[in-house]
Each structure stands twice: as C-alpha cells, then as structure tokens.
Amino acid sequence: MPQRFIVVTGGVLSGIGKGIFSASLARILKDSGVNVNILKIDPYLNVDAGTMNPNQHGEVFVTDDGYEADLDLGHYERFLGINVSRKNNITAGQIYYSVIKREREGKYLGSTVQIVPHVTSEIKDRIKSMDGDLLVIEIGGTVGDIEGEVFLEAVRELAFEIGREKFHFVHVTYVPYLRTTNEFKTKPTQQSVQLLRRIGIHPDTIIVRTEMPIDANSLFKVSLFSGVPRNRVINLPDASNVYEVPDVLHSLNLHKLIAKELGLDINDSFNWSYPKSFELLKIGIVGKYLGTDDAYKSIIESIYLSGAQKPIVIDAQELEDMTDEQIKNYLDDFDALIIPGGFGRRGIEGKIKAIKYARENKKPILGICLGMQLMAIEFARNVGKLEGANSTEFDENTPYPVVNMMESQKEVLNLGGTMRLGAQKTQIMKGTLLSRIYDGQEIVYERHRHRYEVDAEAFPQLFKNPGEEGYKLTISARSDFVEAVELEDHPFFVGIQYHPEYKSKVGKPHPIFKWLVKAAGGKIND
C-alpha cells in the first residue's frame, strides 16, 4: 500500500491538462528518487474505454496486458517512461460491477448495500492495493459532476482514515480571459474551490490554467477566496510544446514544496530531454475520426517525439469523391502518409485511394492495423486484379475476402474487451526493411487491438516471403497471423497489424515512426 498520496482534481472545465500535469509531476518526483505510481480514476459507467467512440472520447490506449484505457494512460507511459497496466485505471463501471457482483454472492451478509460505505470502501480498497511509496491519483471530470462525487468522497474518507498529513490535494482549474473587457475572470474557479470544500476537501495547491500568462492580482484573488497561500497558487499558461511542462514545474520547485509537506526525501536529479526543434515535414494521417484532436493522440505524439512537426489529419471521406488526378494534386503536397486503425466502412474507400496513390507515386506510407489490411485490399484490387476484393468486416459477400475475421473471434458475442489485445510475440523476418527498423531483432512484443486478419494463405498470388521473386507484398513479420507487409522498390511502404504508437516514450519514440520520418525527409539510407 502506498504511504503518501497526491490527489489531482479538476475544476470549471474538463480537458484542461490534468493528465499532463499529473504525469509531469510524477516524472519529476520519480527522477527525484521517489518510488512513484500513478492512477487514473474515470467516473463514467463504462467498464473500460474499449467501446467508446474516438470522436467523443479520443483514442483508446492499449496496455501490454491488453487493457483498453483512457488516453491519459498514454500520457503516463510517455512522460514516465514506464509501462502501466489495467491496475492503473479505475472506472465507475468497474466499481459498481464489483459491488453488485459481491451483493449477488452474498458477501455483504444481508446488509443494505449503499454508496457509503460499500461503494466508497470498494474504491478505497482499489486505491490501497496499488504499489509504490507515493501514489498520484488523477480524478477525471470536474468537481460538481454527479458521477464523480462518490470518488471525491472516497478519497476524503481515505485521507481521514490514513491521516491528512499523508495527502496533498492539487486542484487544476481554468481561468478564462474575457476579451470584451480584457480581463481574467476568477469567479468560476472560486466557485469550483467552494464546491470542493463543501465535499470536505481543502486543496493544498491550485494550478491555474490559462490561455496566456495571468496577472498577479488575479492570482491573489484566487488565493484569497480559496484560502490557499499565494505561493501555492501556480499559473500554467498554454505551452506550444506540452513536453515543456515538466521543466516549468521543476523550475517552480513544486516538487520540493510537496515533498517537504509529505515528508519525502528527494534528491534533485531531474533529467528531462525532449524534442525542441522539428523538421518541417508535412505528414498526413488519413483518418475518419475528426471530432477531436485526441482521436489519433499516440500517433501524433509519436511523430512529434520523432522530431517532426505535428501531422495533419486528412478526412478520408473527402478523398472518396475525388478522381485519381485530384487525389494526386492534393497528396503530392505531403511528405508521407499514415493510414491509422479504425472500425466500420465509413471512409474506407478514401483510405484505399490514398494507399493506391502512395504505392504508385513512391510516397512513404505507414499502415497501422486497419491500415495494413487496406494495403492488402488495395493491392488485391489494383495489382492482383481481384475486382471486389475486400474485408468481410465491410462486405460479408465479397468474392475475394483478403481480410477475414480471426477464427477465435467468430463465436465472440460481447464487444467489450474481447478483441486480440495487448503485447503479442511477433517474429521479424530477416532481409526486410522491418528488420532494419528493429536493428536486426528477430522477436519483438507489440501491442494489438483487432478482430480481423490478412488471409495470405488463401491468396498466394498477392504475398511472398522475403527473398522470393515477383511484384508482391512481402510478409515481413509473422505470429500465428500476418503481422506486417512491405513493398520492395519503394522508399517506405510498410503495413503493420499492431500499434507501435502505444510504445513511444519521451526520448524513445518507436523506431517505426523514426524511420517514417527519415523516409519523409528523404533520409531513409542515412
């Protein structure tokens, strides 16, 4: 059980950077010699994030142990340089499911099962089961959300039971700038803190998020009306590079203040290295989830961490109505393309058109999961002349099912948590570009999230092993399935069934993205 706790709550708005702040603070304390662990609490009733629409909630992040999580776990991995697991995420769905299951099993000995103490006790037990000496807890949503109240009550109870001196509460809030009057408005933050205090939690530190640096008088007002000392009311304005945040927090000595209050012995060996300059490469993600920038978060961050500027998301549906010439005129402006994962037939034909363009025009392209499957379909249609070739996901009656549902998935009824998930053993074939990318490693473990597979055995005219003759897709990685394909006589035409973006860390982006960036800059042989 952890001995000390930092609890991060949110106010006024969601999506203002609690995850980035929590990950940054945890990284600083980790580098300072503290055995840190981190936990994300999501108040939604989903058991996990696996069935959520990326347009609404952002990407689903997959851990090594096959857990489908909120994208904040991706922040934790990238910033902390660690691999988290399903234990690092609690959802309301998990808690209520466990409580109801216990009630059905008679574990409550006839008691009337209530929010307090039974649900709060389940939450506290989960928190206490975590490893590490210091646990950073991020509670999703904002103070005042109905679904989040039980979690705030649980951490209040835990602080009372274990000792308030072992807890440090940080409230991350937003102060808007009203352009009509040219002033910051602190009233929403004041009310947010009041809500938190009514619950029985008095924040020790307030992080004030703003679009631009805030004036001292506004910070003084936040301090006065919240009852938090002025030196603990800290402004974090928007940053052009989120990886600056640990440096900023370290320079403010927030870690020292918190360590002193919690009685933690720390050294000051913070070592944070991240990209500060970026190649002006135009890399496009041909996607279908355009409702939020977070839908392709880990891919975008992987490119960014590889030293290229932020990629641009291209609407795959817009490509569907374009002629080949129009597509060429549009995509010629890009240095490389990525075809990401996804589900459903919407936008599929636009993605296939982009793949055809990249193959014929020697444009560097990376297909991920569904992207690799569509590479096989495009090749079957336009090179193999198999008219109507498709995936059974999109056309159950296709005459040429180049992509089919895995046998193990055909009797699965539930959607949540039932795909081929997590780190899977993958053999990299010698003599391939992929082998060069992995620096000669023959066995790697990569994270997966799929139900369908490329059926190479049924279509030998389309695929070949390394070293064989003919213009076919070279199978460059295998497990029980085709894990990767590539094309010879092309600077970078690589499709992979797995998701390398989930393994990128600050200072150590996945090599596939580093090589894609090299190819985009014409430096593939450097």
C-alpha positions as CSV (number, residue, x, y, z in Angstrom):
1,M,0.0,0.0,0.0
2,P,1.3,3.5,-0.8
3,Q,2.4,5.6,2.1
4,R,1.8,9.0,0.6
5,F,-0.8,10.4,-1.9
6,I,-1.2,13.3,-4.3
7,V,-4.8,13.7,-5.4
8,V,-5.4,15.8,-8.6
9,T,-8.9,17.1,-9.1
10,G,-10.3,19.4,-11.9
11,G,-12.4,22.5,-11.9
12,V,-14.5,24.6,-14.3
13,L,-13.8,22.6,-17.5
14,S,-12.6,19.1,-18.4
15,G,-9.8,18.7,-20.9
16,I,-7.5,21.4,-19.5
17,G,-4.5,19.2,-18.8
18,K,-4.9,17.3,-15.6
19,G,-3.3,14.3,-17.2
20,I,-0.3,16.2,-18.5
21,F,0.1,17.9,-15.1
22,S,-0.2,14.6,-13.2
23,A,2.3,12.8,-15.5
24,S,4.7,15.8,-15.3
25,L,4.7,16.0,-11.5
26,A,5.0,12.2,-11.2
27,R,8.0,12.2,-13.6
28,I,9.8,14.9,-11.6
29,L,9.3,13.0,-8.3
30,K,10.3,9.8,-10.0
31,D,13.6,11.4,-11.1
32,S,14.0,12.8,-7.6
33,G,14.3,9.2,-6.2
34,V,10.7,8.6,-5.2
35,N,9.1,5.3,-5.9
36,V,6.0,6.7,-7.7
37,N,3.0,5.1,-9.1
38,I,0.0,6.7,-10.9
39,L,-3.7,6.0,-11.1
40,K,-6.4,7.5,-13.3
41,I,-10.0,7.4,-12.0
42,D,-12.7,7.7,-14.6
43,P,-16.2,8.4,-13.3
44,Y,-18.0,7.0,-16.3
45,L,-20.0,3.8,-16.1
46,N,-18.1,2.0,-18.9
47,V,-16.1,-0.8,-17.5
48,D,-13.2,0.4,-19.8
49,A,-12.8,2.7,-22.8
50,G,-12.8,-0.1,-25.4
51,T,-16.3,0.6,-26.7
52,M,-16.1,4.4,-26.7
53,N,-16.3,6.4,-29.9
54,P,-12.9,8.2,-30.5
55,N,-14.9,11.1,-31.9
56,Q,-16.3,11.7,-28.4
57,H,-13.6,10.5,-26.1
58,G,-10.4,10.4,-28.0
59,E,-8.2,7.4,-28.7
60,V,-8.4,4.1,-26.8
61,F,-5.0,3.4,-25.4
62,V,-3.9,-0.3,-25.1
63,T,-1.5,-1.5,-22.4
64,D,0.8,-4.5,-22.5
65,D,-1.6,-6.6,-20.5
66,G,-4.4,-5.9,-23.0
67,Y,-6.4,-3.3,-21.2
68,E,-8.3,-0.7,-23.2
69,A,-7.8,2.6,-21.4
70,D,-8.4,6.3,-21.4
71,L,-5.8,8.2,-23.4
72,D,-4.3,9.7,-20.1
73,L,-2.6,6.3,-19.5
74,G,-0.7,7.1,-22.8
75,H,0.4,10.4,-21.2
76,Y,1.6,8.5,-18.1
77,E,3.6,6.0,-20.2
78,R,5.2,8.6,-22.4
79,F,6.1,11.0,-19.6
80,L,7.2,8.5,-17.0
81,G,8.9,6.1,-19.4
82,I,7.1,3.1,-17.9
83,N,4.6,0.5,-18.9
84,V,1.3,0.8,-17.0
85,S,-1.4,-1.9,-16.7
86,R,-5.1,-2.3,-16.1
87,K,-4.4,-1.6,-12.4
88,N,-3.6,2.0,-13.2
89,N,-7.2,2.8,-14.2
90,I,-10.4,2.6,-12.2
91,T,-13.8,3.3,-13.7
92,A,-17.2,3.7,-12.1
93,G,-18.3,0.8,-14.2
94,Q,-15.7,-1.5,-12.6
95,I,-16.5,-0.3,-9.1
96,Y,-20.3,-0.8,-9.4
97,Y,-19.9,-4.1,-11.2
98,S,-17.7,-5.4,-8.4
99,V,-20.1,-4.2,-5.7
100,I,-23.2,-5.7,-7.4
101,K,-21.3,-9.0,-8.0
102,R,-20.4,-9.1,-4.3
103,E,-24.0,-8.5,-3.3
104,R,-25.2,-11.3,-5.6
105,E,-22.7,-13.6,-4.0
106,G,-23.9,-12.7,-0.5
107,K,-20.6,-11.1,0.5
108,Y,-22.3,-8.3,2.4
109,L,-24.0,-10.7,4.8
110,G,-27.5,-9.3,4.3
111,S,-26.6,-5.6,4.7
112,T,-28.4,-2.9,2.8
113,V,-25.8,-2.1,0.1
114,Q,-25.2,1.7,-0.1
115,I,-23.0,4.2,-1.8
116,V,-21.5,4.9,1.6
117,P,-19.9,2.7,2.9
118,H,-19.9,-0.1,0.4
119,V,-19.1,1.7,-2.9
120,T,-16.6,4.1,-1.2
121,S,-15.0,1.1,0.5
122,E,-14.5,-0.7,-2.8
123,I,-12.8,2.5,-4.2
124,K,-10.6,2.8,-1.2
125,D,-9.6,-0.9,-1.4
126,R,-8.6,-0.4,-5.0
127,I,-6.5,2.6,-4.2
128,K,-4.8,0.9,-1.3
129,S,-4.0,-2.1,-3.5
130,M,-1.6,0.0,-5.7
131,D,2.2,-0.5,-5.5
132,G,4.7,2.3,-4.8
133,D,5.6,4.6,-1.9
134,L,3.8,7.6,-3.5
135,L,0.6,7.4,-5.5
136,V,-0.5,10.2,-7.8
137,I,-4.3,9.9,-8.3
138,E,-6.0,11.8,-11.1
139,I,-9.7,12.0,-10.8
140,G,-11.3,12.6,-14.2
141,G,-14.0,15.2,-14.9
142,T,-14.7,18.3,-12.8
143,V,-15.8,19.0,-9.3
144,G,-19.6,19.2,-9.4
145,D,-20.1,16.3,-11.8
146,I,-22.7,13.9,-10.3
147,E,-20.8,10.8,-11.3
148,G,-17.6,12.0,-9.7
149,E,-18.9,12.7,-6.2
150,V,-18.5,9.2,-4.9
151,F,-14.8,9.2,-5.8
152,L,-14.2,12.5,-4.1
153,E,-16.0,11.2,-1.0
154,A,-13.8,8.1,-1.1
155,V,-10.5,10.0,-1.2
156,R,-11.8,12.3,1.6
157,E,-12.6,9.3,3.7
158,L,-9.2,7.7,2.9
159,A,-7.4,10.9,3.9
160,F,-9.3,11.0,7.2
161,E,-8.6,7.3,7.9
162,I,-4.9,7.2,7.0
163,G,-4.0,10.8,8.0
164,R,-4.5,14.1,6.3
165,E,-0.7,14.8,6.6
166,K,-0.1,12.0,4.1
167,F,-2.2,13.6,1.4
168,H,-1.6,16.6,-0.8
169,F,-4.6,17.8,-2.8
170,V,-4.0,19.7,-6.1
171,H,-6.9,21.4,-7.8
172,V,-6.3,22.1,-11.6
173,T,-8.7,24.8,-12.7
174,Y,-9.3,27.1,-15.6
175,V,-9.5,30.9,-15.6
176,P,-11.0,32.3,-18.8
177,Y,-9.9,35.5,-20.4
178,L,-12.9,37.7,-21.3
179,R,-11.8,39.6,-24.4
180,T,-14.7,42.1,-24.4
181,T,-13.4,43.6,-21.1
182,N,-9.7,42.4,-21.4
183,E,-9.6,40.7,-18.0
184,F,-9.3,37.3,-16.5
185,K,-12.4,36.0,-14.7
186,T,-11.7,34.1,-11.5
187,K,-15.2,33.6,-10.3
188,P,-15.7,30.1,-11.8
189,T,-12.5,29.0,-10.1
190,Q,-13.6,30.5,-6.8
191,Q,-16.9,28.6,-7.1
192,S,-15.2,25.4,-8.0
193,V,-13.0,25.5,-4.9
194,Q,-16.1,26.2,-2.8
195,L,-17.7,23.0,-4.2
196,L,-14.6,21.1,-3.3
197,R,-14.6,22.5,0.2
198,R,-18.2,21.6,0.7
199,I,-17.3,18.0,0.0
200,G,-14.7,18.2,2.8
201,I,-11.6,18.6,0.7
202,H,-9.5,21.7,1.0
203,P,-6.9,22.0,-1.8
204,D,-3.3,22.4,-0.8
205,T,-2.2,23.7,-4.2
206,I,-4.2,25.3,-7.1
207,I,-2.9,25.1,-10.6
208,V,-4.4,27.9,-12.7
209,R,-4.6,27.0,-16.4
210,T,-5.0,30.0,-18.8
211,E,-4.5,30.7,-22.4
212,M,-1.8,33.3,-21.6
213,P,0.1,34.3,-18.5
214,I,-2.2,35.7,-15.9
215,D,-1.7,38.9,-13.9
216,A,-0.6,38.8,-10.2
217,N,-3.8,40.4,-8.9
218,S,-6.0,37.7,-10.4
219,L,-3.8,35.0,-8.7
220,F,-4.1,36.9,-5.4
221,K,-7.9,36.8,-5.8
222,V,-7.8,33.0,-6.3
223,S,-5.6,32.7,-3.3
224,L,-7.8,34.9,-1.1
225,F,-11.1,33.4,-2.0
226,S,-9.9,29.8,-1.9
227,G,-7.9,30.0,1.3
228,V,-4.8,28.7,-0.4
229,P,-1.5,30.5,0.2
230,R,-0.3,32.7,-2.7
231,N,2.9,30.7,-3.2
232,R,0.7,27.6,-3.8
233,V,-1.4,29.2,-6.5
234,I,0.5,28.5,-9.6
235,N,-0.2,29.7,-13.2
236,L,0.4,27.3,-16.0
237,P,-0.4,29.0,-19.3
238,D,-0.8,27.1,-22.6
239,A,2.5,25.8,-23.9
240,S,3.4,25.4,-27.6
241,N,5.0,22.1,-26.6
242,V,3.4,20.0,-23.8
243,Y,6.8,18.4,-23.0
244,E,7.9,21.8,-21.6
245,V,5.5,21.3,-18.7
246,P,7.9,19.1,-16.5
247,D,10.6,21.7,-17.0
248,V,8.3,24.5,-16.0
249,L,7.0,22.7,-12.9
250,H,10.6,21.8,-11.9
251,S,11.7,25.4,-12.2
252,L,8.8,26.4,-9.9
253,N,10.1,23.9,-7.2
254,L,6.6,22.5,-6.8
255,H,8.1,19.0,-6.2
256,K,10.1,20.4,-3.3
257,L,7.1,22.0,-1.7
258,I,5.1,18.8,-1.9
259,A,7.9,16.6,-0.8
260,K,8.5,18.7,2.3
261,E,4.8,18.6,3.3
262,L,4.6,14.9,2.7
263,G,7.9,14.1,4.5
264,L,9.5,12.7,1.4
265,D,13.3,12.5,1.0
266,I,14.2,13.6,-2.5
267,N,17.3,14.4,-4.5
268,D,17.4,16.9,-7.3
269,S,18.5,14.7,-10.2
270,F,15.7,15.7,-12.7
271,N,16.8,14.7,-16.2
272,W,14.3,15.6,-18.9
273,S,15.1,15.6,-22.5
274,Y,12.5,16.1,-25.3
275,P,12.5,17.4,-28.9
276,K,12.7,21.2,-29.0
277,S,13.2,21.6,-32.8
278,F,11.3,19.9,-35.5
279,E,11.7,19.1,-39.2
280,L,9.3,21.0,-41.3
281,L,7.8,17.8,-42.8
282,K,4.1,17.6,-43.9
283,I,2.9,14.2,-42.7
284,G,-0.8,13.3,-43.2
285,I,-3.0,11.0,-41.2
286,V,-5.8,9.7,-43.5
287,G,-8.4,9.4,-40.8
288,K,-12.1,9.1,-40.1
289,Y,-12.4,10.3,-36.5
290,L,-12.3,14.1,-36.8
291,G,-14.4,15.1,-33.8
292,T,-11.4,15.7,-31.6
293,D,-7.7,16.1,-32.0
294,D,-7.2,13.3,-29.4
295,A,-8.6,10.6,-31.7
296,Y,-5.1,9.9,-33.0
297,K,-3.2,11.1,-30.0
298,S,-0.5,8.5,-29.7
299,I,0.3,8.6,-33.4
300,I,0.5,12.4,-33.4
301,E,2.8,12.3,-30.3
302,S,5.0,9.5,-31.8
303,I,5.6,11.7,-34.9
304,Y,6.3,14.7,-32.7
305,L,8.7,12.7,-30.5
306,S,10.5,11.6,-33.6
307,G,11.4,15.2,-34.4
308,A,8.8,16.2,-37.0
309,Q,6.1,18.8,-36.7
310,K,2.6,17.8,-35.8
311,P,0.9,15.8,-38.6
312,I,-2.3,16.9,-40.3
313,V,-5.4,14.8,-40.2
314,I,-6.9,14.3,-43.7
315,D,-10.6,13.5,-43.9
316,A,-10.8,10.1,-45.7
317,Q,-14.4,10.6,-46.7
318,E,-13.4,13.7,-48.7
319,L,-11.0,11.5,-50.8
320,E,-13.8,9.2,-51.8
321,D,-15.3,11.6,-54.2
322,M,-12.0,12.7,-55.8
323,T,-10.6,11.4,-59.0
324,D,-7.1,9.9,-59.1
325,E,-5.8,13.2,-60.6
326,Q,-7.4,15.3,-57.9
327,I,-6.0,13.0,-55.2
328,K,-2.6,13.2,-56.7
329,N,-2.7,17.0,-56.8
330,Y,-3.9,17.1,-53.2
331,L,-1.5,14.4,-51.7
332,D,1.6,15.5,-53.7
333,D,2.0,18.2,-51.1
334,F,2.6,15.7,-48.3
335,D,5.9,14.2,-47.5
336,A,4.4,11.0,-46.0
337,L,1.1,9.4,-45.2
338,I,-0.2,7.3,-42.3
339,I,-3.3,5.1,-42.6
340,P,-4.4,4.5,-38.9
341,G,-6.6,1.9,-37.3
342,G,-10.4,2.2,-37.0
343,F,-13.7,0.3,-37.3
344,G,-16.6,0.4,-39.8
345,R,-16.8,1.0,-43.5
346,R,-17.1,4.8,-43.4
347,G,-14.2,6.4,-45.2
348,I,-12.6,3.1,-46.2
349,E,-12.6,3.8,-50.0
350,G,-10.9,7.1,-49.4
351,K,-8.2,5.4,-47.4
352,I,-7.8,2.8,-50.2
353,K,-7.4,5.6,-52.8
354,A,-4.7,7.2,-50.7
355,I,-2.8,3.9,-50.5
356,K,-3.1,3.5,-54.2
357,Y,-1.6,6.9,-54.7
358,A,1.2,6.3,-52.3
359,R,2.1,2.9,-53.9
360,E,2.1,4.2,-57.4
361,N,3.9,7.5,-56.6
362,K,6.5,6.1,-54.2
363,K,5.2,8.3,-51.4
364,P,6.3,7.0,-47.9
365,I,3.3,5.4,-46.2
366,L,2.7,3.5,-43.0
367,G,-0.4,1.4,-42.5
368,I,-1.4,0.6,-38.9
369,C,-3.8,-2.2,-38.0
370,L,-6.8,-1.5,-40.4
371,G,-4.3,0.5,-42.5
372,M,-2.3,-2.7,-43.2
373,Q,-5.5,-4.6,-44.0
374,L,-6.4,-1.9,-46.5
375,M,-3.0,-2.1,-48.1
376,A,-3.7,-5.8,-48.8
377,I,-7.1,-4.9,-50.2
378,E,-5.7,-2.2,-52.5
379,F,-3.0,-4.4,-53.8
380,A,-5.5,-7.2,-54.4
381,R,-7.8,-4.9,-56.4
382,N,-5.3,-2.9,-58.4
383,V,-2.3,-5.2,-58.8
384,G,-3.9,-8.7,-58.4
385,K,-7.0,-7.6,-60.5
386,L,-9.3,-9.2,-57.9
387,E,-12.3,-7.0,-58.5
388,G,-14.4,-6.6,-55.4
389,A,-11.7,-7.8,-53.0
390,N,-12.5,-6.6,-49.5
391,S,-12.7,-7.4,-45.8
392,T,-15.6,-9.3,-44.5
393,E,-16.0,-6.5,-42.0
394,F,-17.2,-4.3,-44.8
395,D,-18.6,-6.8,-47.3
396,E,-19.7,-10.2,-46.0
397,N,-20.3,-11.4,-49.5
398,T,-17.0,-10.2,-51.1
399,P,-15.8,-12.7,-53.7
400,Y,-12.2,-12.2,-52.5
401,P,-12.1,-12.0,-48.7
402,V,-8.4,-10.9,-48.5
403,V,-9.1,-9.8,-44.9
404,N,-11.3,-12.0,-42.7
405,M,-12.3,-12.4,-39.1
406,M,-10.0,-14.4,-37.0
407,E,-11.4,-17.9,-36.1
408,S,-11.1,-17.2,-32.4
409,Q,-13.4,-14.1,-32.8
410,K,-16.2,-15.8,-34.8
411,E,-18.0,-17.0,-31.7
412,V,-17.5,-13.9,-29.6
413,L,-20.7,-12.2,-28.6
414,N,-19.7,-9.3,-26.4
415,L,-17.7,-6.4,-27.8
416,G,-16.0,-5.0,-24.7
417,G,-12.5,-6.4,-24.0
418,T,-12.9,-9.3,-26.4
419,M,-10.5,-8.5,-29.3
420,R,-6.9,-9.8,-29.7
421,L,-5.4,-7.3,-27.3
422,G,-2.1,-6.4,-25.7
423,A,1.5,-7.4,-26.2
424,Q,1.9,-10.4,-28.6
425,K,5.0,-12.2,-29.6
426,T,6.0,-11.2,-33.2
427,Q,8.7,-12.6,-35.4
428,I,10.5,-10.1,-37.6
429,M,11.7,-11.6,-40.9
430,K,15.3,-11.2,-41.9
431,G,16.2,-9.4,-45.1
432,T,13.3,-6.9,-44.8
433,L,13.1,-3.2,-44.2
434,L,11.3,-4.0,-41.0
435,S,14.3,-6.0,-39.8
436,R,16.5,-2.9,-40.4
437,I,14.0,-0.8,-38.5
438,Y,14.2,-3.2,-35.5
439,D,18.0,-3.2,-35.8
440,G,18.1,-7.0,-36.5
441,Q,15.8,-8.1,-33.6
442,E,14.1,-11.3,-34.6
443,I,11.5,-11.4,-31.8
444,V,9.6,-8.4,-30.5
445,Y,6.4,-7.9,-28.4
446,E,4.0,-5.4,-29.9
447,R,0.5,-4.3,-28.7
448,H,-2.5,-5.3,-30.7
449,R,-6.2,-4.4,-30.9
450,H,-8.1,-6.2,-33.7
451,R,-10.6,-8.9,-34.7
452,Y,-9.7,-9.3,-38.4
453,E,-6.6,-10.7,-40.1
454,V,-5.0,-10.6,-43.6
455,D,-5.6,-14.1,-45.1
456,A,-2.3,-14.6,-47.0
457,E,-2.7,-18.4,-47.3
458,A,-5.8,-18.1,-49.4
459,F,-4.2,-15.6,-51.8
460,P,-0.6,-16.7,-52.5
461,Q,-0.6,-14.7,-55.7
462,L,-0.5,-11.5,-53.6
463,F,2.1,-12.3,-51.0
464,K,5.6,-13.6,-50.8
465,N,8.3,-14.4,-48.3
466,P,11.5,-12.3,-48.1
467,G,13.9,-13.2,-51.0
468,E,11.2,-14.6,-53.3
469,E,10.7,-13.1,-56.8
470,G,7.8,-11.1,-58.1
471,Y,5.9,-7.9,-57.5
472,K,4.0,-9.0,-54.4
473,L,3.6,-7.8,-50.9
474,T,6.5,-9.2,-48.8
475,I,5.4,-10.6,-45.4
476,S,8.0,-9.0,-43.1
477,A,6.6,-10.2,-39.7
478,R,4.6,-13.1,-38.5
479,S,2.9,-14.7,-35.5
480,D,0.0,-17.0,-36.0
481,F,-1.1,-14.3,-38.3
482,V,0.4,-11.9,-40.9
483,E,1.9,-9.2,-38.7
484,A,3.5,-6.9,-41.3
485,V,3.8,-6.4,-45.1
486,E,6.0,-4.2,-47.2
487,L,6.8,-3.5,-50.8
488,E,10.2,-3.7,-52.4
489,D,11.3,-1.0,-54.8
490,H,9.5,1.6,-52.7
491,P,11.2,4.0,-50.2
492,F,8.7,3.2,-47.4
493,F,5.6,1.1,-47.9
494,V,5.1,-0.7,-44.6
495,G,1.9,-2.1,-43.1
496,I,1.7,-3.5,-39.6
497,Q,-1.1,-5.3,-37.8
498,Y,0.0,-3.9,-34.4
499,H,0.0,-0.5,-32.8
500,P,3.6,0.8,-32.4
501,E,2.3,4.2,-31.3
502,Y,1.4,2.8,-27.9
503,K,5.0,2.1,-27.1
504,S,6.6,5.5,-27.8
505,K,8.2,7.3,-24.9
506,V,9.7,10.7,-24.4
507,G,13.3,10.3,-25.6
508,K,12.5,6.9,-27.1
509,P,9.9,7.0,-29.8
510,H,9.0,3.7,-31.5
511,P,11.6,3.1,-34.3
512,I,8.9,2.7,-37.0
513,F,8.0,6.3,-36.6
514,K,11.6,7.4,-36.6
515,W,12.1,5.6,-39.9
516,L,8.9,7.0,-41.4
517,V,10.2,10.5,-40.5
518,K,13.5,9.6,-42.1
519,A,11.8,8.4,-45.2
520,A,9.6,11.6,-45.3
521,G,12.7,13.7,-45.3
522,G,14.4,11.6,-48.0
523,K,17.0,10.2,-45.5
524,I,15.9,6.5,-45.4
525,N,19.5,5.4,-46.2
526,D,21.3,7.8,-43.8
